[in-house]
Amino acid sequence: MAKSTTTEARKKDTREKIELGGLIVKAGLRYEKRSLLLGLLIDANRRIRGDEMEKARLAAIGAEAFGNEGE
């Protein structure tokens, strides 16, 4: 039973990582260096912490990008 739970957790984790990688591709950052990508994410995390307006602004940009998937 424990092995089954572990396998399911690993599958879920793998799926999540694949989806997150897809976001990098969708953002047009596929060929950037990993250190740059990590720096962007760390900077964004710092900027949105406690700043609901910035968080909303970035969420709107993301929502628009998802809305344009068919284009």
Phi and psi restraints in degrees (range 20) as a CNS / XPLOR table:
assign (resid 1 and name C) (resid 2 and name N)
       (resid 2 and name CA) (resid 2 and name C) 1.0 -63.6 20.0 2
assign (resid 2 and name N) (resid 2 and name CA)
       (resid 2 and name C) (resid 3 and name N) 1.0 -35.7 20.0 2
assign (resid 2 and name C) (resid 3 and name N)
       (resid 3 and name CA) (resid 3 and name C) 1.0 -65.1 20.0 2
assign (resid 3 and name N) (resid 3 and name CA)
       (resid 3 and name C) (resid 4 and name N) 1.0 -40.8 20.0 2
assign (resid 3 and name C) (resid 4 and name N)
       (resid 4 and name CA) (resid 4 and name C) 1.0 -61.7 20.0 2
assign (resid 4 and name N) (resid 4 and name CA)
       (resid 4 and name C) (resid 5 and name N) 1.0 -43.1 20.0 2
assign (resid 4 and name C) (resid 5 and name N)
       (resid 5 and name CA) (resid 5 and name C) 1.0 -63.3 20.0 2
assign (resid 5 and name N) (resid 5 and name CA)
       (resid 5 and name C) (resid 6 and name N) 1.0 -43.1 20.0 2
assign (resid 5 and name C) (resid 6 and name N)
       (resid 6 and name CA) (resid 6 and name C) 1.0 -63.3 20.0 2
assign (resid 6 and name N) (resid 6 and name CA)
       (resid 6 and name C) (resid 7 and name N) 1.0 -42.4 20.0 2
assign (resid 6 and name C) (resid 7 and name N)
       (resid 7 and name CA) (resid 7 and name C) 1.0 -62.5 20.0 2
assign (resid 7 and name N) (resid 7 and name CA)
       (resid 7 and name C) (resid 8 and name N) 1.0 -44.1 20.0 2
assign (resid 7 and name C) (resid 8 and name N)
       (resid 8 and name CA) (resid 8 and name C) 1.0 -64.0 20.0 2
assign (resid 8 and name N) (resid 8 and name CA)
       (resid 8 and name C) (resid 9 and name N) 1.0 -40.1 20.0 2
assign (resid 8 and name C) (resid 9 and name N)
       (resid 9 and name CA) (resid 9 and name C) 1.0 -64.7 20.0 2
assign (resid 9 and name N) (resid 9 and name CA)
       (resid 9 and name C) (resid 10 and name N) 1.0 -39.9 20.0 2
assign (resid 9 and name C) (resid 10 and name N)
       (resid 10 and name CA) (resid 10 and name C) 1.0 -67.0 20.0 2
assign (resid 10 and name N) (resid 10 and name CA)
       (resid 10 and name C) (resid 11 and name N) 1.0 -40.1 20.0 2
assign (resid 10 and name C) (resid 11 and name N)
       (resid 11 and name CA) (resid 11 and name C) 1.0 -62.8 20.0 2
assign (resid 11 and name N) (resid 11 and name CA)
       (resid 11 and name C) (resid 12 and name N) 1.0 -43.3 20.0 2
assign (resid 11 and name C) (resid 12 and name N)
       (resid 12 and name CA) (resid 12 and name C) 1.0 -62.6 20.0 2
assign (resid 12 and name N) (resid 12 and name CA)
       (resid 12 and name C) (resid 13 and name N) 1.0 -44.0 20.0 2
assign (resid 12 and name C) (resid 13 and name N)
       (resid 13 and name CA) (resid 13 and name C) 1.0 -62.8 20.0 2
assign (resid 13 and name N) (resid 13 and name CA)
       (resid 13 and name C) (resid 14 and name N) 1.0 -43.4 20.0 2
assign (resid 13 and name C) (resid 14 and name N)
       (resid 14 and name CA) (resid 14 and name C) 1.0 -62.9 20.0 2
assign (resid 14 and name N) (resid 14 and name CA)
       (resid 14 and name C) (resid 15 and name N) 1.0 -44.0 20.0 2
assign (resid 14 and name C) (resid 15 and name N)
       (resid 15 and name CA) (resid 15 and name C) 1.0 -61.1 20.0 2
assign (resid 15 and name N) (resid 15 and name CA)
       (resid 15 and name C) (resid 16 and name N) 1.0 -42.9 20.0 2
assign (resid 15 and name C) (resid 16 and name N)
       (resid 16 and name CA) (resid 16 and name C) 1.0 -62.7 20.0 2
assign (resid 16 and name N) (resid 16 and name CA)
       (resid 16 and name C) (resid 17 and name N) 1.0 -42.7 20.0 2
assign (resid 16 and name C) (resid 17 and name N)
       (resid 17 and name CA) (resid 17 and name C) 1.0 -64.9 20.0 2
assign (resid 17 and name N) (resid 17 and name CA)
       (resid 17 and name C) (resid 18 and name N) 1.0 -38.9 20.0 2
assign (resid 17 and name C) (resid 18 and name N)
       (resid 18 and name CA) (resid 18 and name C) 1.0 -63.3 20.0 2
assign (resid 18 and name N) (resid 18 and name CA)
       (resid 18 and name C) (resid 19 and name N) 1.0 -44.3 20.0 2
assign (resid 18 and name C) (resid 19 and name N)
       (resid 19 and name CA) (resid 19 and name C) 1.0 -62.7 20.0 2
assign (resid 19 and name N) (resid 19 and name CA)
       (resid 19 and name C) (resid 20 and name N) 1.0 -41.0 20.0 2
assign (resid 19 and name C) (resid 20 and name N)
       (resid 20 and name CA) (resid 20 and name C) 1.0 -65.2 20.0 2
assign (resid 20 and name N) (resid 20 and name CA)
       (resid 20 and name C) (resid 21 and name N) 1.0 -38.4 20.0 2
assign (resid 20 and name C) (resid 21 and name N)
       (resid 21 and name CA) (resid 21 and name C) 1.0 -62.5 20.0 2
assign (resid 21 and name N) (resid 21 and name CA)
       (resid 21 and name C) (resid 22 and name N) 1.0 -36.3 20.0 2
assign (resid 21 and name C) (resid 22 and name N)
       (resid 22 and name CA) (resid 22 and name C) 1.0 -61.9 20.0 2
assign (resid 22 and name N) (resid 22 and name CA)
       (resid 22 and name C) (resid 23 and name N) 1.0 -32.6 20.0 2
assign (resid 22 and name C) (resid 23 and name N)
       (resid 23 and name CA) (resid 23 and name C) 1.0 -65.9 20.0 2
assign (resid 23 and name N) (resid 23 and name CA)
       (resid 23 and name C) (resid 24 and name N) 1.0 -38.2 20.0 2
assign (resid 23 and name C) (resid 24 and name N)
       (resid 24 and name CA) (resid 24 and name C) 1.0 -61.1 20.0 2
assign (resid 24 and name N) (resid 24 and name CA)
       (resid 24 and name C) (resid 25 and name N) 1.0 -44.4 20.0 2
assign (resid 24 and name C) (resid 25 and name N)
       (resid 25 and name CA) (resid 25 and name C) 1.0 -63.8 20.0 2
assign (resid 25 and name N) (resid 25 and name CA)
       (resid 25 and name C) (resid 26 and name N) 1.0 -46.9 20.0 2
assign (resid 25 and name C) (resid 26 and name N)
       (resid 26 and name CA) (resid 26 and name C) 1.0 -60.9 20.0 2
assign (resid 26 and name N) (resid 26 and name CA)
       (resid 26 and name C) (resid 27 and name N) 1.0 -33.2 20.0 2
assign (resid 26 and name C) (resid 27 and name N)
       (resid 27 and name CA) (resid 27 and name C) 1.0 -76.8 20.0 2
assign (resid 27 and name N) (resid 27 and name CA)
       (resid 27 and name C) (resid 28 and name N) 1.0 -4.7 20.0 2
assign (resid 27 and name C) (resid 28 and name N)
       (resid 28 and name CA) (resid 28 and name C) 1.0 81.5 20.0 2
assign (resid 28 and name N) (resid 28 and name CA)
       (resid 28 and name C) (resid 29 and name N) 1.0 22.8 20.0 2
assign (resid 28 and name C) (resid 29 and name N)
       (resid 29 and name CA) (resid 29 and name C) 1.0 -110.8 20.0 2
assign (resid 29 and name N) (resid 29 and name CA)
       (resid 29 and name C) (resid 30 and name N) 1.0 16.2 20.0 2
assign (resid 29 and name C) (resid 30 and name N)
       (resid 30 and name CA) (resid 30 and name C) 1.0 -53.3 20.0 2
assign (resid 30 and name N) (resid 30 and name CA)
       (resid 30 and name C) (resid 31 and name N) 1.0 -38.6 20.0 2
assign (resid 30 and name C) (resid 31 and name N)
       (resid 31 and name CA) (resid 31 and name C) 1.0 -100.5 20.0 2
assign (resid 31 and name N) (resid 31 and name CA)
       (resid 31 and name C) (resid 32 and name N) 1.0 10.1 20.0 2
assign (resid 31 and name C) (resid 32 and name N)
       (resid 32 and name CA) (resid 32 and name C) 1.0 -80.2 20.0 2
assign (resid 32 and name N) (resid 32 and name CA)
       (resid 32 and name C) (resid 33 and name N) 1.0 156.1 20.0 2
assign (resid 32 and name C) (resid 33 and name N)
       (resid 33 and name CA) (resid 33 and name C) 1.0 -66.9 20.0 2
assign (resid 33 and name N) (resid 33 and name CA)
       (resid 33 and name C) (resid 34 and name N) 1.0 146.6 20.0 2
assign (resid 33 and name C) (resid 34 and name N)
       (resid 34 and name CA) (resid 34 and name C) 1.0 -59.7 20.0 2
assign (resid 34 and name N) (resid 34 and name CA)
       (resid 34 and name C) (resid 35 and name N) 1.0 -36.1 20.0 2
assign (resid 34 and name C) (resid 35 and name N)
       (resid 35 and name CA) (resid 35 and name C) 1.0 -65.0 20.0 2
assign (resid 35 and name N) (resid 35 and name CA)
       (resid 35 and name C) (resid 36 and name N) 1.0 -36.5 20.0 2
assign (resid 35 and name C) (resid 36 and name N)
       (resid 36 and name CA) (resid 36 and name C) 1.0 -65.9 20.0 2
assign (resid 36 and name N) (resid 36 and name CA)
       (resid 36 and name C) (resid 37 and name N) 1.0 -46.0 20.0 2
assign (resid 36 and name C) (resid 37 and name N)
       (resid 37 and name CA) (resid 37 and name C) 1.0 -58.9 20.0 2
assign (resid 37 and name N) (resid 37 and name CA)
       (resid 37 and name C) (resid 38 and name N) 1.0 -45.8 20.0 2
assign (resid 37 and name C) (resid 38 and name N)
       (resid 38 and name CA) (resid 38 and name C) 1.0 -63.8 20.0 2
assign (resid 38 and name N) (resid 38 and name CA)
       (resid 38 and name C) (resid 39 and name N) 1.0 -41.5 20.0 2
assign (resid 38 and name C) (resid 39 and name N)
       (resid 39 and name CA) (resid 39 and name C) 1.0 -61.2 20.0 2
assign (resid 39 and name N) (resid 39 and name CA)
       (resid 39 and name C) (resid 40 and name N) 1.0 -41.8 20.0 2
assign (resid 39 and name C) (resid 40 and name N)
       (resid 40 and name CA) (resid 40 and name C) 1.0 -60.7 20.0 2
assign (resid 40 and name N) (resid 40 and name CA)
       (resid 40 and name C) (resid 41 and name N) 1.0 -45.1 20.0 2
assign (resid 40 and name C) (resid 41 and name N)
       (resid 41 and name CA) (resid 41 and name C) 1.0 -67.4 20.0 2
assign (resid 41 and name N) (resid 41 and name CA)
       (resid 41 and name C) (resid 42 and name N) 1.0 -40.5 20.0 2
assign (resid 41 and name C) (resid 42 and name N)
       (resid 42 and name CA) (resid 42 and name C) 1.0 -64.5 20.0 2
assign (resid 42 and name N) (resid 42 and name CA)
       (resid 42 and name C) (resid 43 and name N) 1.0 -43.7 20.0 2
assign (resid 42 and name C) (resid 43 and name N)
       (resid 43 and name CA) (resid 43 and name C) 1.0 -62.5 20.0 2
assign (resid 43 and name N) (resid 43 and name CA)
       (resid 43 and name C) (resid 44 and name N) 1.0 -44.5 20.0 2
assign (resid 43 and name C) (resid 44 and name N)
       (resid 44 and name CA) (resid 44 and name C) 1.0 -62.4 20.0 2
assign (resid 44 and name N) (resid 44 and name CA)
       (resid 44 and name C) (resid 45 and name N) 1.0 -41.7 20.0 2
assign (resid 44 and name C) (resid 45 and name N)
       (resid 45 and name CA) (resid 45 and name C) 1.0 -60.0 20.0 2
assign (resid 45 and name N) (resid 45 and name CA)
       (resid 45 and name C) (resid 46 and name N) 1.0 -42.0 20.0 2
assign (resid 45 and name C) (resid 46 and name N)
       (resid 46 and name CA) (resid 46 and name C) 1.0 -66.4 20.0 2
assign (resid 46 and name N) (resid 46 and name CA)
       (resid 46 and name C) (resid 47 and name N) 1.0 -39.5 20.0 2
assign (resid 46 and name C) (resid 47 and name N)
       (resid 47 and name CA) (resid 47 and name C) 1.0 -69.7 20.0 2
assign (resid 47 and name N) (resid 47 and name CA)
       (resid 47 and name C) (resid 48 and name N) 1.0 -33.9 20.0 2
assign (resid 47 and name C) (resid 48 and name N)
       (resid 48 and name CA) (resid 48 and name C) 1.0 -86.4 20.0 2
assign (resid 48 and name N) (resid 48 and name CA)
       (resid 48 and name C) (resid 49 and name N) 1.0 -17.5 20.0 2
assign (resid 48 and name C) (resid 49 and name N)
       (resid 49 and name CA) (resid 49 and name C) 1.0 -63.0 20.0 2
assign (resid 49 and name N) (resid 49 and name CA)
       (resid 49 and name C) (resid 50 and name N) 1.0 111.7 20.0 2
assign (resid 49 and name C) (resid 50 and name N)
       (resid 50 and name CA) (resid 50 and name C) 1.0 80.5 20.0 2
assign (resid 50 and name N) (resid 50 and name CA)
       (resid 50 and name C) (resid 51 and name N) 1.0 2.4 20.0 2
assign (resid 50 and name C) (resid 51 and name N)
       (resid 51 and name CA) (resid 51 and name C) 1.0 -118.8 20.0 2
assign (resid 51 and name N) (resid 51 and name CA)
       (resid 51 and name C) (resid 52 and name N) 1.0 88.1 20.0 2
assign (resid 51 and name C) (resid 52 and name N)
       (resid 52 and name CA) (resid 52 and name C) 1.0 -64.9 20.0 2
assign (resid 52 and name N) (resid 52 and name CA)
       (resid 52 and name C) (resid 53 and name N) 1.0 -30.7 20.0 2
assign (resid 52 and name C) (resid 53 and name N)
       (resid 53 and name CA) (resid 53 and name C) 1.0 -67.2 20.0 2
assign (resid 53 and name N) (resid 53 and name CA)
       (resid 53 and name C) (resid 54 and name N) 1.0 -43.2 20.0 2
assign (resid 53 and name C) (resid 54 and name N)
       (resid 54 and name CA) (resid 54 and name C) 1.0 -66.8 20.0 2
assign (resid 54 and name N) (resid 54 and name CA)
       (resid 54 and name C) (resid 55 and name N) 1.0 -40.1 20.0 2
assign (resid 54 and name C) (resid 55 and name N)
       (resid 55 and name CA) (resid 55 and name C) 1.0 -60.9 20.0 2
assign (resid 55 and name N) (resid 55 and name CA)
       (resid 55 and name C) (resid 56 and name N) 1.0 -44.8 20.0 2
assign (resid 55 and name C) (resid 56 and name N)
       (resid 56 and name CA) (resid 56 and name C) 1.0 -65.2 20.0 2
assign (resid 56 and name N) (resid 56 and name CA)
       (resid 56 and name C) (resid 57 and name N) 1.0 -40.2 20.0 2
assign (resid 56 and name C) (resid 57 and name N)
       (resid 57 and name CA) (resid 57 and name C) 1.0 -61.4 20.0 2
assign (resid 57 and name N) (resid 57 and name CA)
       (resid 57 and name C) (resid 58 and name N) 1.0 -47.0 20.0 2
assign (resid 57 and name C) (resid 58 and name N)
       (resid 58 and name CA) (resid 58 and name C) 1.0 -68.9 20.0 2
assign (resid 58 and name N) (resid 58 and name CA)
       (resid 58 and name C) (resid 59 and name N) 1.0 -36.5 20.0 2
assign (resid 58 and name C) (resid 59 and name N)
       (resid 59 and name CA) (resid 59 and name C) 1.0 -63.6 20.0 2
assign (resid 59 and name N) (resid 59 and name CA)
       (resid 59 and name C) (resid 60 and name N) 1.0 -37.3 20.0 2
assign (resid 59 and name C) (resid 60 and name N)
       (resid 60 and name CA) (resid 60 and name C) 1.0 -65.8 20.0 2
assign (resid 60 and name N) (resid 60 and name CA)
       (resid 60 and name C) (resid 61 and name N) 1.0 -39.9 20.0 2
assign (resid 60 and name C) (resid 61 and name N)
       (resid 61 and name CA) (resid 61 and name C) 1.0 -62.0 20.0 2
assign (resid 61 and name N) (resid 61 and name CA)
       (resid 61 and name C) (resid 62 and name N) 1.0 -44.9 20.0 2
assign (resid 61 and name C) (resid 62 and name N)
       (resid 62 and name CA) (resid 62 and name C) 1.0 -64.1 20.0 2
assign (resid 62 and name N) (resid 62 and name CA)
       (resid 62 and name C) (resid 63 and name N) 1.0 -43.0 20.0 2
assign (resid 62 and name C) (resid 63 and name N)
       (resid 63 and name CA) (resid 63 and name C) 1.0 -63.0 20.0 2
assign (resid 63 and name N) (resid 63 and name CA)
       (resid 63 and name C) (resid 64 and name N) 1.0 -39.3 20.0 2
assign (resid 63 and name C) (resid 64 and name N)
       (resid 64 and name CA) (resid 64 and name C) 1.0 -63.4 20.0 2
assign (resid 64 and name N) (resid 64 and name CA)
       (resid 64 and name C) (resid 65 and name N) 1.0 -42.3 20.0 2
assign (resid 64 and name C) (resid 65 and name N)
       (resid 65 and name CA) (resid 65 and name C) 1.0 -63.0 20.0 2
assign (resid 65 and name N) (resid 65 and name CA)
       (resid 65 and name C) (resid 66 and name N) 1.0 -41.2 20.0 2
assign (resid 65 and name C) (resid 66 and name N)
       (resid 66 and name CA) (resid 66 and name C) 1.0 -66.3 20.0 2
assign (resid 66 and name N) (resid 66 and name CA)
       (resid 66 and name C) (resid 67 and name N) 1.0 -34.8 20.0 2
assign (resid 66 and name C) (resid 67 and name N)
       (resid 67 and name CA) (resid 67 and name C) 1.0 -69.1 20.0 2
assign (resid 67 and name N) (resid 67 and name CA)
       (resid 67 and name C) (resid 68 and name N) 1.0 -21.9 20.0 2
assign (resid 67 and name C) (resid 68 and name N)
       (resid 68 and name CA) (resid 68 and name C) 1.0 -98.3 20.0 2
assign (resid 68 and name N) (resid 68 and name CA)
       (resid 68 and name C) (resid 69 and name N) 1.0 17.9 20.0 2
assign (resid 68 and name C) (resid 69 and name N)
       (resid 69 and name CA) (resid 69 and name C) 1.0 -60.7 20.0 2
assign (resid 69 and name N) (resid 69 and name CA)
       (resid 69 and name C) (resid 70 and name N) 1.0 -31.9 20.0 2
assign (resid 69 and name C) (resid 70 and name N)
       (resid 70 and name CA) (resid 70 and name C) 1.0 -79.1 20.0 2
assign (resid 70 and name N) (resid 70 and name CA)
       (resid 70 and name C) (resid 71 and name N) 1.0 -7.7 20.0 2
